[in-house]
Amino acid sequence: MNYFLYKRSIFVTAIIILFSVSAIVAEILPRADTYTSPHKYALVQRGGSVIVQDESGMSSNSTLDSTASFELSTSNDSNDIDVTMEKKGLKVLFLSADTGGGHRASAESLAKQFLKYFPGTDYDLVDVWTPTGVYPYRTLVPSYKHLSAHPRRWKALYYISNTRIYEQMTNIHSTLTCKEKIRKHLESYDPDVVISVHPTMTYLPEKIVRQIGEKRGKKIPFFTVVTDFGSGHCTWFQGMVDRMYVASDRIKTLAKRRGAKLSDDDLVMSGLPIRDEFAIHAKNMNGRTTEHGKNYRRDMKASIGLDPEKKMILLMGGGEGVGSLGEIAENLYYELRRKGVDASICVVCGRNEQLREDIKTKNWDKMYEERKERRSKSGSLKKLKNILKRKSPNMKEISSGTRDGDVTVLGLGFVSNMADFMVAADVLVSKAGPGTIAEAASLGLPVMITSFLPGQEAGNVDIVLDGGFGAFQKNPIKIASILSDWLTNDSLIDEMSKKSEAAGNPNAAADIVKDIGKITLEIMNEKS
């Protein structure tokens, strides 16, 4: 009797904890009761390339206005794959959700490699949670968009949910409320392999896929590709996946500490999967700091309409074009002109049309002269104070040199040829998105980080700082000062470029796909 009461008290306690945490989350998350489910997306092959298409047949990729593209020399090296069995197309099911662009970008980069190495492959990209209609899982996408715009709320939810008790309670709750709905959804597909590129799609989906495989008399291998670089939520490391691919030693260590049930051979340090264009450029450039690499970059600048002799700073703030980009651009313009640096400042505005219009219509010369005059008056006052204090004035604070730099500011919308722009850039200024940092590192590009999402992206800052290929600074004035110092020191930029290149792996997507394909074909051949 006492044992029965003990078990019941444990159960009641667990339920109380679950509802308490749910109440906290409900206060943090937008209810979004009127939110309609997003489209189901499928990766479709057209003309040798992969596009993302929604259920209406319309491409989900937005129109990109930066279309100038450098001609790439590449060869189809699909025969390089070390697979002794016959290569053939596979049916691949990607599990993801549009909580940030990185998850989809990783899926798309892997999809292109499947097409390259396993011609005839078919793909689907599926969000398993939204179609369940169960709260709060159905609000996964709008909740992320809301919380990512409110970092304090995001931080609260991230640290509450990144605990063992929350993980276990969520697993219980999602299994009870969503398992059958997800099973019916996944049973409509007949994949040869399932790949999760999202932390919420490991535990329950993996168990359901195993059950579907058993029901159909076949093994469906399940892989996780962790799309975080320096930090990872505990939900990434659940379940009994066949193999997990991680982007850094930090994530590999975290996976082991979080109890990932994998041998060392099945916890693979692969790098982050990025678009194939970056691998092609990395190969063709053959090192950013080499003479060939510098000539390659000059040619790239000319091909996208920039002065090849000018420095180039690439400013990014994500798809919404946020992160004080306008203020950073203004301070950069002033500092570079003042220090005599000839430069092009390319600002990727994304959907922020107002920012793009402001950049286009701003009288940059007038802004510079006004700031210069204010600084001159301030410098004169400092000089007078120094004289009164019988100190020698610091003339560097009063005069910046013999001539002003020739600086141009360009506002861009969505950029389709981002690899071209990163090759051309001397420095990248961006938030701490894992995909962006991985792309920059693949090309040996130094990085200035201006912001990060608490928890999720904090480790990405450490990747850059510990790797010695960048800095973190929030203040636009200090950002401009630091970058102008970098750009007047070529040896420093070269040193940072080499360290950036050492942290990157442009071939990660190809390496992952070849490994997954080989394992999947071996399993399929065992059954045949």
C-alpha positions as CSV (number, residue, x, y, z in Angstrom):
1,M,0.0,0.0,0.0
2,N,2.8,2.4,0.9
3,Y,4.6,1.5,-2.4
4,F,1.4,2.3,-4.3
5,L,1.0,5.7,-2.5
6,Y,4.7,6.4,-3.2
7,K,4.3,5.7,-7.0
8,R,1.1,7.9,-7.1
9,S,2.8,10.8,-5.3
10,I,5.7,10.6,-7.8
11,F,3.2,10.7,-10.7
12,V,1.3,13.6,-9.2
13,T,4.5,15.5,-8.6
14,A,5.5,15.0,-12.2
15,I,2.2,16.3,-13.4
16,I,2.4,19.4,-11.2
17,I,5.9,20.1,-12.5
18,L,4.7,19.7,-16.1
19,F,1.8,22.0,-15.6
20,S,3.9,24.6,-13.7
21,V,6.5,24.7,-16.5
22,S,3.7,24.8,-19.1
23,A,2.2,27.8,-17.3
24,I,5.5,29.6,-17.4
25,V,6.0,28.8,-21.1
26,A,2.4,29.8,-21.9
27,E,3.3,33.3,-20.5
28,I,6.4,33.5,-22.6
29,L,5.0,32.1,-25.9
30,P,2.5,33.9,-28.0
31,R,-0.8,32.0,-28.1
32,A,-1.3,32.5,-31.8
33,D,-4.7,30.8,-31.8
34,T,-5.5,32.2,-35.1
35,Y,-2.2,31.1,-36.7
36,T,-2.7,28.9,-39.7
37,S,-0.3,26.0,-40.3
38,P,2.6,26.8,-42.7
39,H,2.8,25.1,-46.0
40,K,4.4,21.7,-46.3
41,Y,7.6,22.1,-48.1
42,A,9.3,19.7,-50.5
43,L,12.7,19.8,-52.0
44,V,12.3,19.4,-55.8
45,Q,14.9,18.8,-58.5
46,R,14.6,21.2,-61.4
47,G,17.3,21.6,-64.0
48,G,20.0,20.0,-61.8
49,S,19.3,22.3,-58.9
50,V,17.2,22.0,-55.7
51,I,14.5,24.6,-54.9
52,V,12.1,24.7,-52.0
53,Q,8.5,24.5,-53.1
54,D,5.4,24.9,-51.0
55,E,2.2,22.9,-51.5
56,S,0.8,25.5,-53.9
57,G,3.7,24.9,-56.3
58,M,5.2,28.4,-55.6
59,S,8.9,28.7,-54.8
60,S,9.4,29.8,-51.2
61,N,12.7,31.5,-52.0
62,S,12.3,35.2,-52.2
63,T,13.5,37.2,-55.2
64,L,17.1,38.1,-54.8
65,D,18.4,41.4,-56.3
66,S,22.1,40.8,-56.2
67,T,22.4,38.5,-59.2
68,A,25.9,39.3,-60.5
69,S,27.7,36.0,-60.2
70,F,31.3,35.0,-60.7
71,E,31.8,32.1,-63.1
72,L,32.9,29.1,-61.1
73,S,35.2,26.4,-62.4
74,T,34.1,23.0,-61.0
75,S,33.9,19.4,-62.0
76,N,31.4,16.8,-61.2
77,D,33.4,14.6,-58.9
78,S,30.6,12.2,-58.0
79,N,32.8,9.3,-59.0
80,D,35.2,10.3,-56.1
81,I,32.8,8.7,-53.6
82,D,34.2,5.7,-51.9
83,V,31.3,3.4,-52.1
84,T,31.9,0.0,-53.5
85,M,28.3,-0.8,-54.2
86,E,26.3,0.6,-57.1
87,K,25.3,4.2,-56.6
88,K,21.6,4.9,-57.0
89,G,19.0,7.5,-56.0
90,L,17.6,7.5,-52.5
91,K,14.4,8.6,-50.9
92,V,15.4,11.1,-48.2
93,L,13.1,12.6,-45.6
94,F,14.5,15.7,-43.9
95,L,12.9,16.8,-40.6
96,S,13.0,20.5,-39.8
97,A,11.1,23.7,-39.2
98,D,11.5,27.3,-40.2
99,T,12.8,28.5,-36.8
100,G,15.6,30.5,-38.4
101,G,17.0,30.0,-41.8
102,G,19.9,27.8,-40.8
103,H,18.0,24.5,-40.5
104,R,16.5,24.8,-44.0
105,A,19.8,26.0,-45.4
106,S,21.5,22.9,-44.0
107,A,18.9,20.6,-45.5
108,E,19.2,22.3,-48.9
109,S,23.0,22.0,-48.9
110,L,22.7,18.3,-48.0
111,A,20.0,17.9,-50.7
112,K,22.3,19.2,-53.4
113,Q,25.0,16.8,-52.4
114,F,22.6,13.9,-52.6
115,L,21.8,15.0,-56.2
116,K,25.5,15.1,-56.9
117,Y,26.6,11.8,-55.5
118,F,23.3,9.8,-55.7
119,P,21.6,11.0,-58.9
120,G,17.8,10.4,-59.0
121,T,17.4,11.1,-55.3
122,D,13.9,12.3,-54.1
123,Y,13.5,14.6,-51.1
124,D,10.9,15.9,-48.7
125,L,11.4,18.5,-46.0
126,V,8.8,18.0,-43.2
127,D,7.8,19.9,-40.1
128,V,6.2,17.2,-37.9
129,W,4.9,19.5,-35.1
130,T,2.8,22.2,-36.8
131,P,0.3,19.8,-38.5
132,T,-0.5,18.1,-35.1
133,G,-2.6,21.2,-34.2
134,V,-1.6,20.5,-30.5
135,Y,-0.6,23.5,-28.4
136,P,2.2,24.6,-27.9
137,Y,3.8,22.4,-30.6
138,R,1.7,23.9,-33.4
139,T,3.1,27.4,-32.6
140,L,6.8,26.3,-33.0
141,V,7.5,28.6,-35.9
142,P,5.6,31.8,-34.9
143,S,6.8,31.4,-31.3
144,Y,10.4,31.4,-32.5
145,K,9.9,34.5,-34.7
146,H,8.3,36.3,-31.7
147,L,10.9,35.2,-29.2
148,S,14.0,35.8,-31.4
149,A,12.8,39.5,-31.6
150,H,12.6,39.6,-27.8
151,P,16.0,38.2,-26.5
152,R,15.1,38.3,-22.8
153,R,12.0,36.2,-23.3
154,W,14.0,33.8,-25.6
155,K,16.7,33.6,-22.9
156,A,14.2,32.6,-20.2
157,L,12.6,29.9,-22.4
158,Y,15.9,28.6,-23.6
159,Y,17.4,28.1,-20.1
160,I,14.1,26.7,-18.7
161,S,13.8,24.2,-21.5
162,N,17.5,23.2,-21.6
163,T,17.2,21.0,-18.5
164,R,16.8,17.3,-18.0
165,I,13.5,17.6,-16.1
166,Y,11.9,19.8,-18.8
167,E,13.3,17.5,-21.5
168,Q,11.7,14.4,-19.9
169,M,8.4,16.1,-19.1
170,T,8.1,17.4,-22.7
171,N,8.9,13.9,-24.0
172,I,6.1,12.5,-22.0
173,H,3.6,15.2,-22.9
174,S,4.4,15.2,-26.6
175,T,4.2,11.4,-26.7
176,L,0.8,11.4,-25.1
177,T,-0.6,14.2,-27.2
178,C,1.2,14.0,-30.6
179,K,2.5,10.5,-31.2
180,E,-0.4,9.1,-33.3
181,K,-0.8,12.3,-35.3
182,I,2.9,12.4,-36.2
183,R,2.9,8.6,-36.9
184,K,0.0,9.0,-39.4
185,H,1.8,12.0,-41.0
186,L,5.2,10.1,-41.4
187,E,3.5,6.9,-42.7
188,S,2.5,8.9,-45.8
189,Y,6.2,8.8,-46.8
190,D,8.3,5.8,-47.7
191,P,11.9,7.0,-47.1
192,D,15.1,5.0,-47.3
193,V,16.7,7.3,-44.8
194,V,15.5,10.1,-42.3
195,I,17.7,13.0,-41.4
196,S,16.9,15.5,-38.6
197,V,18.4,18.9,-38.9
198,H,16.3,20.4,-36.0
199,P,16.7,19.8,-32.2
200,T,13.0,19.2,-31.6
201,M,12.8,16.4,-34.2
202,T,15.0,13.7,-32.6
203,Y,13.4,11.9,-29.7
204,L,9.8,11.2,-30.7
205,P,10.2,11.2,-34.5
206,E,13.1,8.8,-34.2
207,K,11.0,6.3,-32.1
208,I,8.1,6.6,-34.6
209,V,10.4,6.0,-37.6
210,R,11.8,2.9,-36.0
211,Q,8.2,1.6,-35.4
212,I,7.2,2.4,-39.0
213,G,10.3,0.5,-40.2
214,E,9.5,-2.6,-38.1
215,K,5.9,-2.5,-39.4
216,R,7.1,-2.5,-43.0
217,G,9.8,-5.1,-42.4
218,K,12.8,-2.8,-43.1
219,K,15.3,-0.7,-41.2
220,I,15.1,3.0,-41.9
221,P,18.3,4.6,-40.7
222,F,17.9,7.8,-38.7
223,F,20.6,10.5,-38.6
224,T,21.0,13.8,-36.8
225,V,23.0,16.7,-38.3
226,V,23.4,19.3,-35.6
227,T,23.2,22.7,-37.2
228,D,24.6,24.6,-34.2
229,F,28.2,25.6,-34.1
230,G,29.3,26.4,-30.5
231,S,26.2,25.8,-28.3
232,G,23.6,23.1,-28.5
233,H,20.2,22.6,-26.8
234,C,19.8,19.3,-24.9
235,T,17.1,18.1,-27.3
236,W,19.7,17.6,-30.0
237,F,21.2,14.7,-28.2
238,Q,18.2,12.5,-27.4
239,G,17.1,9.2,-28.9
240,M,19.0,6.3,-30.5
241,V,20.1,7.7,-33.8
242,D,22.4,5.7,-36.1
243,R,24.9,8.5,-36.3
244,M,25.3,12.1,-35.3
245,Y,27.3,14.8,-37.2
246,V,28.5,17.8,-35.3
247,A,30.2,21.0,-36.3
248,S,32.9,21.5,-33.6
249,D,34.8,19.9,-30.8
250,R,32.6,22.0,-28.4
251,I,29.4,20.4,-29.7
252,K,31.0,16.9,-29.6
253,T,32.0,17.4,-25.9
254,L,28.6,18.8,-25.1
255,A,26.9,15.8,-26.8
256,K,28.9,13.4,-24.6
257,R,28.1,15.4,-21.5
258,R,24.4,15.4,-22.4
259,G,24.4,11.7,-22.6
260,A,24.2,11.0,-26.4
261,K,23.9,7.3,-26.7
262,L,26.6,6.9,-29.4
263,S,30.0,5.4,-29.8
264,D,33.0,7.6,-30.7
265,D,32.7,6.3,-34.3
266,D,29.1,7.4,-34.5
267,L,29.6,10.9,-33.1
268,V,31.3,12.5,-36.1
269,M,33.0,15.8,-36.1
270,S,32.1,16.8,-39.7
271,G,31.8,20.6,-39.7
272,L,28.5,22.4,-40.5
273,P,26.9,21.7,-43.9
274,I,26.9,24.8,-46.0
275,R,26.1,25.6,-49.6
276,D,28.3,24.0,-52.3
277,E,29.3,27.4,-53.8
278,F,31.5,27.9,-50.8
279,A,33.3,24.7,-51.3
280,I,33.8,25.5,-55.0
281,H,35.2,29.0,-54.2
282,A,37.4,27.7,-51.4
283,K,39.0,25.2,-53.9
284,N,39.4,27.7,-56.7
285,M,40.7,30.4,-54.4
286,N,43.3,28.1,-52.8
287,G,43.8,30.2,-49.8
288,R,42.7,33.8,-49.2
289,T,46.2,35.0,-48.3
290,T,48.1,33.5,-51.2
291,E,48.9,35.6,-54.2
292,H,46.5,33.5,-56.3
293,G,43.8,34.0,-53.7
294,K,44.3,37.8,-53.6
295,N,44.0,37.9,-57.4
296,Y,41.0,35.7,-57.3
297,R,39.4,38.1,-54.8
298,R,40.2,41.2,-56.9
299,D,38.5,39.5,-59.9
300,M,35.5,38.7,-57.7
301,K,35.1,42.3,-56.6
302,A,35.1,43.4,-60.2
303,S,32.6,40.7,-61.2
304,I,30.0,41.9,-58.7
305,G,30.5,45.6,-59.7
306,L,32.9,46.8,-57.0
307,D,36.2,48.6,-57.2
308,P,38.8,45.8,-57.0
309,E,41.4,48.0,-55.3
310,K,39.1,49.0,-52.5
311,K,38.6,47.2,-49.2
312,M,35.2,45.6,-48.8
313,I,33.1,45.3,-45.6
314,L,30.1,43.1,-45.7
315,L,27.3,44.0,-43.2
316,M,24.6,41.4,-42.5
317,G,21.7,41.3,-40.0
318,G,19.7,38.2,-41.1
319,G,16.7,38.1,-43.3
320,E,15.0,41.1,-41.6
321,G,18.1,43.3,-42.0
322,V,18.2,44.1,-38.3
323,G,21.0,44.7,-35.8
324,S,21.7,48.5,-36.0
325,L,23.0,48.0,-39.5
326,G,22.3,51.6,-40.5
327,E,24.1,53.0,-37.4
328,I,27.0,50.7,-38.0
329,A,27.2,51.7,-41.6
330,E,27.2,55.4,-40.7
331,N,30.0,55.0,-38.2
332,L,32.1,52.9,-40.5
333,Y,31.7,55.4,-43.3
334,Y,33.0,58.1,-41.0
335,E,35.9,56.2,-39.6
336,L,37.1,54.8,-42.9
337,R,37.0,58.2,-44.6
338,R,38.6,59.9,-41.6
339,K,41.5,57.4,-41.6
340,G,42.0,57.5,-45.4
341,V,40.8,54.0,-46.2
342,D,39.3,53.4,-49.6
343,A,36.4,51.0,-49.1
344,S,33.1,49.7,-50.3
345,I,30.5,49.0,-47.5
346,C,27.9,46.5,-48.7
347,V,24.8,46.3,-46.4
348,V,22.6,43.3,-46.8
349,C,19.2,44.7,-45.9
350,G,17.0,41.6,-46.6
351,R,13.4,42.5,-46.2
352,N,14.2,45.8,-44.6
353,E,13.2,48.0,-47.5
354,Q,13.2,51.1,-45.3
355,L,16.9,50.6,-44.5
356,R,17.8,50.1,-48.1
357,E,16.0,53.3,-49.1
358,D,17.7,55.2,-46.3
359,I,21.1,54.1,-47.5
360,K,20.3,55.0,-51.1
361,T,18.9,58.5,-50.3
362,K,21.3,59.5,-47.5
363,N,23.7,62.4,-48.2
364,W,26.8,60.6,-47.0
365,D,29.1,63.5,-47.7
366,K,27.0,65.9,-45.7
367,M,26.8,63.4,-42.8
368,Y,30.6,63.1,-42.9
369,E,31.3,66.8,-42.9
370,E,28.9,67.4,-40.0
371,R,30.5,64.7,-37.9
372,K,34.0,66.0,-38.9
373,E,33.1,69.5,-37.8
374,R,31.7,68.3,-34.5
375,R,34.9,66.3,-33.9
376,S,37.1,69.2,-34.9
377,K,35.4,71.4,-32.3
378,S,35.7,68.7,-29.7
379,G,39.4,68.3,-30.7
380,S,40.0,72.0,-30.4
381,L,38.5,72.0,-26.9
382,K,40.7,69.1,-25.9
383,K,43.7,70.9,-27.2
384,L,42.8,74.0,-25.2
385,K,42.4,71.9,-22.0
386,N,45.8,70.2,-22.6
387,I,47.4,73.6,-23.0
388,L,45.8,74.8,-19.8
389,K,47.0,71.6,-18.1
390,R,50.4,72.1,-19.7
391,K,50.2,68.8,-21.6
392,S,51.0,68.2,-25.2
393,P,47.9,67.6,-27.3
394,N,47.4,64.3,-29.0
395,M,47.3,65.5,-32.6
396,K,46.0,62.2,-33.8
397,E,42.7,63.0,-32.1
398,I,42.5,66.3,-34.0
399,S,43.7,65.4,-37.4
400,S,43.3,62.0,-39.1
401,G,45.8,62.4,-42.0
402,T,46.4,64.1,-45.3
403,R,43.4,62.9,-47.2
404,D,40.0,61.4,-46.8
405,G,39.2,57.9,-47.8
406,D,37.0,57.1,-50.9
407,V,34.1,55.2,-49.3
408,T,31.0,53.9,-51.0
409,V,27.9,52.5,-49.2
410,L,25.7,50.1,-51.1
411,G,22.3,48.8,-49.8
412,L,21.4,45.3,-51.0
413,G,18.2,43.3,-50.7
414,F,18.3,39.5,-50.6
415,V,21.6,38.2,-52.0
416,S,21.5,35.1,-54.0
417,N,25.3,34.9,-54.6
418,M,26.4,35.3,-51.0
419,A,29.5,33.1,-51.6
420,D,30.7,35.7,-54.2
421,F,30.2,38.5,-51.7
422,M,32.1,36.7,-48.9
423,V,35.0,35.9,-51.3
424,A,35.1,39.6,-52.2
425,A,34.8,40.9,-48.6
426,D,37.8,41.7,-46.4
427,V,35.7,41.6,-43.2
428,L,32.2,40.3,-42.3
429,V,30.0,42.1,-39.8
430,S,27.1,39.9,-38.7
431,K,25.1,38.4,-35.9
432,A,26.3,35.1,-34.5
433,G,24.4,32.8,-36.7
434,P,26.1,29.4,-37.0
435,G,25.6,29.0,-40.7
436,T,27.0,32.5,-41.4
437,I,30.1,31.9,-39.3
438,A,30.7,28.5,-40.9
439,E,30.4,30.0,-44.4
440,A,32.8,32.8,-43.5
441,A,35.3,30.4,-42.0
442,S,35.1,28.1,-45.1
443,L,36.5,31.1,-47.1
444,G,38.9,32.4,-44.4
445,L,36.9,35.5,-43.8
446,P,37.5,37.5,-40.5
447,V,34.3,38.2,-38.5
448,M,33.0,41.0,-36.3
449,I,30.0,39.8,-34.3
450,T,27.5,42.4,-33.3
451,S,24.8,40.4,-31.5
452,F,23.7,36.9,-30.6
453,L,20.6,35.1,-29.3
454,P,21.2,34.2,-25.6
455,G,22.0,30.5,-25.0
456,Q,21.6,29.3,-28.6
457,E,24.2,31.5,-30.2
458,A,26.4,32.4,-27.3
459,G,28.8,29.5,-28.1
460,N,29.2,30.8,-31.6
461,V,30.8,33.9,-30.2
462,D,33.3,31.8,-28.4
463,I,34.1,29.9,-31.6
464,V,35.2,33.1,-33.2
465,L,37.0,34.6,-30.2
466,D,38.8,31.4,-29.2
467,G,39.6,30.7,-32.9
468,G,41.3,34.2,-33.1
469,F,39.5,35.2,-36.3
470,G,37.3,38.0,-35.1
471,A,35.8,40.0,-32.2
472,F,32.5,40.7,-30.5
473,Q,31.3,44.3,-30.0
474,K,27.8,45.7,-29.7
475,N,28.6,49.5,-29.8
476,P,28.4,50.8,-33.4
477,I,31.1,53.5,-32.7
478,K,33.5,50.9,-31.2
479,I,32.7,48.5,-34.1
480,A,33.7,51.1,-36.6
481,S,36.9,52.0,-34.7
482,I,38.0,48.4,-34.5
483,L,37.2,47.6,-38.1
484,S,39.0,50.7,-39.4
485,D,42.1,49.6,-37.4
486,W,41.9,46.1,-38.9
487,L,41.7,47.4,-42.4
488,T,44.8,49.5,-42.0
489,N,46.8,46.5,-40.9
490,D,47.1,44.0,-43.8
491,S,49.3,41.6,-41.8
492,L,46.7,41.4,-39.0
493,I,43.9,40.7,-41.6
494,D,46.1,37.9,-43.1
495,E,46.7,36.4,-39.7
496,M,43.0,36.4,-38.9
497,S,42.2,35.0,-42.3
498,K,44.4,32.0,-41.8
499,K,42.9,31.3,-38.4
500,S,39.4,31.6,-39.9
501,E,40.3,29.1,-42.6
502,A,41.6,26.7,-40.0
503,A,38.1,26.7,-38.3
504,G,36.2,26.0,-41.5
505,N,35.3,23.0,-43.5
506,P,33.8,23.9,-46.9
507,N,33.3,20.2,-47.8
508,A,31.2,19.3,-44.7
509,A,28.0,18.7,-46.6
510,A,29.6,16.4,-49.1
511,D,31.4,14.5,-46.4
512,I,28.1,14.0,-44.5
513,V,26.1,12.9,-47.5
514,K,28.7,10.4,-48.7
515,D,28.8,8.8,-45.3
516,I,25.0,8.7,-44.9
517,G,24.6,7.4,-48.4
518,K,27.1,4.7,-47.9
519,I,25.5,3.5,-44.7
520,T,22.0,3.6,-46.2
521,L,23.0,1.6,-49.3
522,E,24.7,-1.0,-47.1
523,I,21.5,-1.4,-45.1
524,M,19.3,-1.6,-48.2
525,N,21.7,-4.2,-49.8
526,E,21.5,-6.3,-46.7
527,K,17.7,-6.5,-47.1
528,S,17.8,-7.2,-50.8
